[in-house]
Amino acid sequence: MKSTTQAQHAKLANDALYYIYRYIDTDINIDELCSHLGVSRFHLQRLFKAQMGVNIYEMIKSIRLQKSASLLITNQGSTITQVANMCGYSSQTSFIRVFKARFLMTPTEWRKGGYREYASKIIKSSASASTSVANYEALEPSIVKQPNIRAYYIRHKGYSPKVKQIWQKLRAWLYTNEIENYTSIGIYHDNPIVTPLESCYYIASISVEDDSSLEQTSLPSFVIPKGIYAKFKVEGKYGDILKLIQWAYQEWLPQSGYEATTLPSYTIFKKNHFLSEDECFEVGYYLPIRLG
């Protein structure tokens, strides 16, 4: 019974976090969230803190700032006020205050190049990314329209080689359920070039071609939102992905004529470096975009 309760609490916390990520561009009302989940405010706040280590308000604030930091880089045609509004801030003054407290510089200083030094420190904190020699200057994406994708997932805090452990668990889940037709998807709900790697939430997920027999699975599921994406076909080794994300957000997007949205980017694996013996990957990297 205790393990069942723990699984229920984990699912509720994950569902709440998914809701926050999905609607971060709105004024998130906790009472509406509780109604959506069918729980009381007290119950949600208590279990969310127990599961995530921070209270729900701190989480919303953190995610808003991460999203705004990314958009200030990529959406050069949007004013600071517009970026703030896209991330759920109604006051530019309060946005500037909390942004400076988090990133130790104003949004204007960040946009004028402060983000490069910040991102470089994150890259240097990863032994594999800091030694990566991957170069994507000649890489050209295709623009694609992606449908909603239902995915079963495990969330992991911290982007590091330890992510391999949750992919191994998903592999065991596939074997247990005798699933043969599936797609592996890695989701970057937190942009790892504006969020310290130890604080990043990474999601390993599986989209199953026919999930009609999975109603009793213990794994939670959510829908990866449909949208317009720039798709980059790449291959490489662990560490190269961070360099790719850095290049896509800092170099390709600002010069592309497109802007980013608040949706997360993700990779669809043809070959998963977390599970392959040679630790190499082949992926499509999907970056959510809109016309600037």
C-alpha positions in Angstrom: 0.0 0.0 0.0 2.8 2.4 0.9 4.5 1.9 -2.5 1.1 2.5 -4.2 0.6 5.8 -2.3 4.2 6.9 -3.2 3.5 6.2 -6.9 0.3 8.2 -6.7 2.1 11.1 -5.1 4.9 11.0 -7.7 2.3 11.0 -10.5 0.4 14.0 -9.0 3.6 16.0 -8.6 4.7 15.1 -12.2 1.2 16.0 -13.5 1.4 19.3 -11.7 4.9 20.0 -13.1 3.8 19.1 -16.6 0.8 21.5 -16.3 3.2 24.3 -15.2 5.5 23.7 -18.1 2.6 23.5 -20.5 1.0 26.8 -19.3 4.0 28.8 -18.2 3.0 31.6 -20.6 -0.2 32.2 -18.6 -1.0 33.5 -15.1 -1.1 30.0 -13.5 -3.8 29.8 -10.9 -3.1 27.2 -8.2 -6.7 26.7 -7.4 -7.4 26.0 -11.1 -4.5 23.6 -11.1 -5.8 21.8 -8.0 -9.2 21.5 -9.6 -7.6 20.1 -12.8 -5.8 17.5 -10.7 -8.8 16.8 -8.4 -6.9 17.6 -5.2 -6.9 20.2 -2.5 -4.4 23.1 -2.4 -3.0 21.9 0.9 -2.5 18.3 -0.4 -0.9 19.4 -3.6 1.5 21.9 -2.0 2.6 19.3 0.6 3.2 16.4 -1.8 4.8 18.7 -4.4 7.4 19.9 -1.9 8.0 16.3 -0.8 8.5 15.1 -4.3 10.3 18.0 -5.9 12.3 19.5 -3.0 10.9 23.0 -3.6 7.5 24.5 -3.2 5.3 24.9 -6.2 5.6 28.7 -6.3 9.4 28.5 -6.3 9.2 26.0 -9.2 6.9 28.3 -11.2 9.3 31.2 -10.7 12.3 29.1 -11.7 10.6 27.8 -14.9 9.4 31.3 -15.9 13.0 32.7 -15.6 14.5 29.8 -17.5 12.0 30.3 -20.4 12.5 34.0 -20.4 16.3 33.6 -20.5 16.0 31.4 -23.6 13.6 33.8 -25.3 15.8 36.9 -24.7 18.5 35.1 -26.7 16.4 33.8 -29.6 13.6 36.3 -30.0 15.5 39.4 -30.9 12.4 41.0 -32.4 10.5 40.9 -29.2 10.8 43.6 -26.5 11.7 42.7 -22.9 8.1 43.4 -22.0 6.9 41.0 -24.6 9.3 38.3 -23.5 8.2 38.8 -19.9 4.5 38.5 -21.0 5.3 35.3 -22.9 6.5 33.8 -19.6 3.6 34.9 -17.5 4.9 38.2 -16.1 2.5 41.1 -16.1 5.0 43.6 -14.7 8.3 44.4 -16.4 9.6 45.9 -13.2 9.1 42.7 -11.2 10.5 40.6 -14.1 13.7 42.7 -14.2 14.1 42.4 -10.5 13.7 38.6 -10.3 15.8 38.1 -13.4 18.7 40.0 -12.0 18.5 38.1 -8.8 18.7 34.8 -10.6 21.3 35.6 -13.4 23.2 38.4 -11.7 22.6 40.7 -14.6 19.6 42.6 -16.1 17.6 41.2 -19.1 19.3 43.9 -21.3 22.8 42.9 -20.2 21.9 39.2 -20.7 20.6 39.9 -24.2 23.6 42.0 -25.2 25.9 39.0 -24.7 25.9 38.1 -21.0 24.2 34.8 -21.9 27.3 33.7 -23.8 29.5 33.7 -20.7 26.8 32.1 -18.6 26.3 29.3 -21.1 30.0 28.8 -21.5 30.3 28.1 -17.8 27.6 25.5 -18.0 29.4 23.8 -21.0 32.7 23.9 -19.1 31.0 22.2 -16.1 30.4 19.1 -18.3 33.6 17.1 -18.9 32.2 15.6 -22.1 30.7 18.8 -23.6 33.8 21.0 -22.8 36.0 18.6 -24.8 33.5 18.1 -27.7 34.8 19.3 -31.1 31.4 19.0 -32.8 30.8 21.8 -35.3 27.4 22.6 -36.6 28.0 25.7 -38.7 27.0 23.9 -41.9 23.9 22.2 -40.4 20.6 23.1 -42.0 17.3 22.0 -40.6 14.0 21.0 -42.2 10.9 22.8 -41.0 8.3 20.2 -39.9 4.8 20.1 -38.3 4.8 17.7 -35.4 1.5 16.1 -34.1 0.7 15.7 -30.4 2.7 12.7 -29.1 1.6 10.7 -26.1 4.6 9.5 -24.2 5.2 7.4 -21.1 8.1 8.8 -19.1 10.5 8.9 -16.2 11.7 12.4 -15.1 15.3 12.9 -13.9 16.8 15.9 -12.1 20.3 16.5 -13.4 21.6 16.2 -16.9 24.6 13.9 -16.7 25.6 10.4 -17.6 23.4 9.2 -14.8 20.5 9.7 -17.2 21.5 6.3 -18.5 19.8 4.7 -15.4 16.3 5.9 -16.3 16.8 4.8 -19.9 17.7 1.4 -18.6 14.5 1.4 -16.5 12.5 2.3 -19.6 14.2 -0.6 -21.5 13.1 -3.0 -18.7 9.6 -1.6 -18.9 9.5 -2.2 -22.7 10.7 -5.8 -22.2 8.2 -6.4 -19.4 5.3 -5.2 -21.5 6.7 -7.0 -24.6 6.6 -3.8 -26.6 8.3 -3.9 -30.0 7.0 -0.8 -31.9 8.0 2.3 -30.0 9.9 5.6 -30.3 12.4 6.9 -27.8 12.2 10.6 -27.0 14.4 12.7 -24.8 12.8 16.0 -23.7 14.6 19.1 -22.5 11.9 20.8 -20.4 14.7 22.9 -18.9 17.1 24.5 -21.4 20.5 23.1 -20.4 22.4 26.2 -21.7 20.6 28.6 -19.3 20.1 26.2 -16.4 22.9 24.6 -14.4 23.1 21.0 -15.4 22.5 19.6 -11.9 19.2 21.6 -11.8 17.9 20.5 -15.2 14.9 18.3 -15.4 15.4 15.8 -18.3 12.7 13.4 -19.4 13.3 10.0 -20.9 10.1 8.9 -22.7 8.6 6.3 -24.9 5.9 6.7 -27.4 4.1 3.4 -28.1 2.5 2.7 -31.4 -0.4 0.8 -29.8 -0.9 1.6 -26.1 -4.3 0.2 -25.7 -3.0 -2.6 -23.5 -1.1 -0.3 -21.2 -3.9 1.1 -19.1 -2.6 -0.4 -15.9 1.0 0.7 -16.3 2.7 2.4 -13.4 4.5 4.8 -15.6 2.8 8.3 -16.0 2.2 9.7 -19.4 1.7 13.1 -20.9 1.3 14.7 -24.4 4.2 16.4 -26.1 2.4 19.4 -27.7 2.0 19.6 -31.4 3.7 22.5 -33.2 6.1 23.8 -35.8 9.7 22.7 -35.3 13.1 23.0 -36.9 14.4 19.4 -37.2 18.1 18.9 -37.2 19.5 15.5 -38.1 22.7 14.8 -36.2 24.9 12.1 -34.9 27.7 12.1 -32.4 28.7 11.2 -28.8 27.5 12.3 -25.4 28.5 15.9 -24.9 27.9 16.8 -28.5 24.2 17.3 -27.7 24.9 20.2 -25.4 27.0 21.8 -28.0 24.2 21.3 -30.5 21.6 23.0 -28.2 24.0 25.8 -27.5 24.6 26.4 -31.2 20.9 26.1 -32.1 19.8 28.7 -29.5 22.7 31.1 -29.7 23.7 31.0 -33.4 21.1 29.4 -35.6 17.8 30.8 -34.1 18.8 34.5 -33.8 19.9 34.5 -37.5 17.1 32.3 -38.9 14.2 34.7 -39.1 12.3 32.4 -36.7 11.7 32.8 -32.9 11.5 30.2 -30.2 8.3 29.4 -28.3 7.9 28.3 -24.7 7.5 24.7 -25.7 10.5 22.4 -24.9 12.9 21.0 -27.5 13.3 17.3 -27.8 15.3 14.5 -29.5 13.8 11.5 -31.2 16.4 8.7 -31.2 17.3 6.5 -34.1 20.2 5.4 -31.9 20.3 6.2 -28.2 23.8 7.0 -26.9 22.7 6.2 -23.3 22.0 2.6 -24.4 24.3 1.9 -27.2 27.6 0.1 -26.5 29.7 2.7 -28.5 27.9 5.6 -26.7 27.1 7.2 -30.1 23.7 8.7 -31.0 21.7 9.3 -34.2 18.8 11.7 -33.6 16.4 14.2 -34.9 16.6 17.3 -32.7 13.3 19.2 -32.7 13.4 22.9 -31.8 10.0 24.6 -31.4 9.7 27.8 -33.6 7.4 30.4 -34.9 7.7 33.1 -37.5 9.4 36.2 -36.2 
